[in-house]
Amino acid sequence: MKNKLTLIIYILLTTIILSGCSEPDYTTVTDTQTITTTIPVTVTETFTTTTTETMFINQINWEWINPLPQGNTLCGVWGSSSIDVYAVGVEGTILHYDGTSWCLMESGTTADLIHIWGTLASDVYVVGNNGIILYYNGNNWATIHSETEITFSSAWVFTPSDIFATCTNGEIYHYDGNSWQISWDPGIATISWDMKNLSDIWGSSPSDVYAVGRNWNSGLIMHYDGNEWSIVIDRQADYPVLKCIWGSLSSDIYTAGNIDTFLYYDGNEWSTMTGIAYKNPSLSAIWGSSPSDIYAVGTRGVIIHYDGSSWNEMDSGTENDLLDVWGSSANDIYIVGRDGTILHYDGN
């Protein structure tokens, strides 16, 4: 009799509990949130039970906080003035500075953008991975067909119809205002070109252009005289791999790269600059406002400055690799690098 009474009580209790249950009201959340729901159950005596349910929502919106406005590595910087500066980088990143703040621009590509140069605010060019070339007319960015899928490493713009661009396989392309055509083909070179790479290009005029890079583990310098390219320096033991070049005149040109070595051209010959010491083995870019005000940047936050007589290291305040430098004047200089790094120097 006792067992039957127990069974009857159990059945009644179960029926009452089930009839009193209802789906709790779920609340919309934007992140992981704990929701507590109270369910009343009535039997011979009144009591309350509490159940806890945890909801996980997959769509969580993250906002980039630091550094602003984004954290992608920036590879190149250039501007038409102090209130019109551009920085480009990986994943199609393009930033613009209007004199007040940096803002993201729509590039229309996810390709890594490596170098930027232009002539005017309405005539800007960007080159990068897989032959990507972008053009900015002052309003929108557009893609230009380049005739190659090789990665571009740098570009130098004289006019909208006279542009040179170097490639990581040693090729050099030229734009005449209508189309991009190969200007130098390493396949026709008489030297061994097994480990070729061109990293940077600079010119004082359309008939005086230099490109630098590497052939095997030594520096390579090429020159264009307006008609054809020639090899100036190749695989000399005392000239290391070269990554950057800049000049103020045709007779005042600087190039550097791996190891603590700068090469200088005075209009007659290339020579090694001595007495230079900095903490890292690799420089990425050179820019100057005059022959006595030149900056070189590189790995681990290195910045060195040339005052016309000697090179001296400056404190950058960062250990991030610095990849490019440009300025509108001696008192307005920008440096960009890893993880969205942007540095500005006001002359002091």
N, C-alpha and C positions, 0 to 999 in steps of 0.2 A: 504493500500500500504506500509506503514511504517513497519507494522508487518511482511509482506512477505519479505521485504528487510532484516530485522533483522534475520529472519529464514534462508535466503539464506547465509548471512554472517557467521552465526553460523555453518551451514553445511560445508561450504568451509573451515573455520578455523579448524574444527575438522578433516576433511580429510587431510589437509596439515600437522597438528601435528602428526597424526598417521602414515602418510607415511614417516615422517622424523625421527621417533623413531627407535632405534636399541638397542639390548642387550649390556650393557656395558661389557668391558673386565674385568672379575673377576681375582683378583690377589691372588695367594696362600699365606696364612698367617699361622703363628704358634701360634697366640694368638688372642684375641679379637682386631679387627682393624677397624677403620672407613675409608671407601672408598668414595671419592667424585667424582661424574661423571657429566660432563657438557654436556647438550643436547641442540643443536641449533634448534630453531623453527622459520620459516619465515612466516610472514603474510603481511598485508599492510605496516607494519613498522617492522624493524628488532629489536628483543630483545632476551635475553638469560635467561633461567631458570636453576636453579641448584637444583639437588636432592641429598640427602644424604642417603646412605644405610649402615647398620652395619651388619657385618658378624661374626658369632660365630662358632669357630672351637672347637669340643669336645676334640680332642686329643691334650693335652698340656703336654709337657715334663718338669717335675720338676727334679731338681738336688739337692741332699742333700748337705747342706753347713756346718752346724755345729750341733753337733760335728762330725768331720771327723773320719772314713769314713762312719758312719751311725748312726742312732739314736735309734735302738732297744735296749731294756734293756739287759744287759749282766749279766749272772748269775754265771759264773765260769771262772777261769783263771789258767793256768799252763804252764810251759815251760820246755824244756830240757836244755836250756842255756839262756844266756842274749840276744842272737841273734836268738832265736827260741822260741817264746812265743805265746800261743793261748788263745783266749777269746771266750766263747760261750754264746748264749742267745736265746731269743724268736724267733719264726718264722724260726727256723733252722739256725740262724746266727752263723757263724764261722769267726773269724778274726785271722790273723797271722801277727806277728811282726818279721821282719828279721834283726833287729838292726838299721834300718833306718826309716821304715815307716810301718803303719798298712794297710793291704789289706784284702778285702773280699775274702773268699774261697767258692767254691760250695760244699754245704753239701749234696745235694740230697734229702732234707726233709724240710717240713715246720713245723715240730713238735718243741715245745719248748725244748731247750737243757739246762740242769740244772747244770751239773757238768762235769769236765774234769780232767783226770789224766793219767799218763803214766810212762814209764821207760826209753824210748829212743826217739829220734826224729822220729824214724820209728816204734814206738810202742805206740800209743796214743789212749785213749778210751774216749768216750763221752756218757753220759746217760741222759735220759730226759723223757718227757711225753709219756704215753701210751706204756711203755716198750721199747722205742727206745734206741738202742745201736749202736753207730758208731765207726768204727775202722779206723785208719790212718796208712798206711804202709810207709809213707815218700813220697808217690806220689799221692795217691787218698784216698778219704773217701769212706767207704763201710758200708752198714747196716748189722748188725749181728742179727740173730734170737734169741730172749731172752726167749721164752716160757711163757711170761706174757704180759698183756696189762696194768698192774698197773704202775703208774708213779714212775720212779727211782728218788731218792733224792740225792744220792752221790755214789761214788765208790772209792775203794782203790786198787791199783795195786802193787803187789809184784813182779811178773814175768808175762810173757805172758800166763802162764798156772796156775796162782794162783791169781784170782781177786775176790773181794767181792763187792757187791752193795746192798744198802738199798732201801727199798720202802716206799712210803707214807702210806701204810696200815700195816706196821710193819713187812713185810716179808724181808728176807735177801737171796740174791742169790749168788752162787759161780760159777766161771768159771774155769774149769780144763784144758783148752786148746782144748777141743773138743766140749763141750756144756755147757750151763747155766742150773744149777739145783738149786732147793730151798734148802737153808742151814738152815734156821730157819722159821718155820711156826707158827705164833701166834695162830693158831687154836688149837694147842696141848698144849698151855701154861696153867698152873694151876692157874694163876692169872686172875683177871678180865681184859679183853683186849678190852673194848668197845670203848675207845677213843685213840687207839694206833696210833703212828706215829713215824717213825725213820727218823731223819734229816741228820745225818752225821756219818762217819765211819773213823777210823784211826787205824793203827797197827804198832807195833815195829818189828813184825815178823809174819809169817804165823800161829804161835801158840800163838800169843798175840795180839788179835784184839778187839777193843772196838767200840760199836755203841751206839749213844745217840739219845734221842727224848723225847716223852711225852706219858704218860698214864693218861687220863683225864687231869687235870690241874697241874700235878706234873712231875718232871723230871724222866727219865728212862735211866738207863745205863745197857748195856749188855756186856758180855765178852765171847770171843771164845778162848779156850785153845788148839786148834789144832784138837780136837775131837768133841766137842759139845759146844753149846751156853748156857750160864747161865745168870740169872738176878741178877745183883749186887745191883742196887738201883731201887726202884719202889714206886711211890706215897708217898714219904716222904714229909711232909708239909714244911720243911725248904729247900727243893730242888725244884726250879721252873722248868718250861719247859726248856729243853736243846736243842740247835740248832746246836752247833758246837763243835768240839773236835780236839785237836792237842797235840802232845808230842814230846819231843826231845829224850827221852829214855823210857823204860818200867817203870821207877821209877820217871818220870817227865812228868805228863800228865795234861792238862788243858781242862776244858769244861765250856761252858757258854750258855746263851740264854736270856730268859725274866728276867726282874728285874735286879738290879745291883748286881748280885751274880756270882762269879766264884767258881768252884769246882776244887780242886787240889788233885792229887794222887801221893804219894811219894813212891809207891811200896808196902805199907802196908795197908793204909786206905785212904778213900776219906774225905776231909775236906773243909770247906768254907773259902775262902780267904776274909779277911776283909780290910777295908780302901779303897775300890774302889768306886769312884763316877764319873758318867758321865751323860750327859744331856738327854739321851734317854733310853727307857725301853727295847730295844731289840738289841742283837748282832747276826750277821749272820755267821761270819767266824773268825777263828783264824789261824795264821801261825807265825812261828818264825825261825830265823837263828841259835839260840842257846838258852839255858835256861835263858840267860840275855838279850835277844833281841826278844821280842814277840809282835805281833800286833793283835788286835781284831778290827773288823769293824762292823758297823750296820746302823740302821735307821738314817735318817736326817744328813748324812755325818759324823757320829761319828767315830773317830779313837782313840783308846787308846793303849798306849805302856807300856810294862813291861821291866824294866831294871835289873831285878833280885832281886829287893827289894820293888819296889812300881809300881803301875799303874798310868799313867798320860795321860790326854787327849791331843791330838794334833789337830792343826787347819788343816782341810782338804780342806778348800776353797770352799766347796759345801754343799748344803742342800739335795742333792739327796741321796736316800738310797744306801748304799754300801753293796754289796752282797758276795764278795769273795776277798781273798787276797793271794798272792803268791810271792815269790822272788827267784832269783837265788843266792843271797847273801845278806848281811846286807846293801849293798850299791846299790841294784838293786831290788826294790820291786814294784809290780803292784797291784792295787786295781780296781775292776770293779763294776758297779752298774746300777742304773736306767737311762733310756734315753741315753744309749750309753756311760755313764761315764767311763773314763779310767784315773786313777791317777798313777803317777810314783814318787817314792822317791829315791833319789840318796845318802841318808845317811846324808844329811845336811839340 
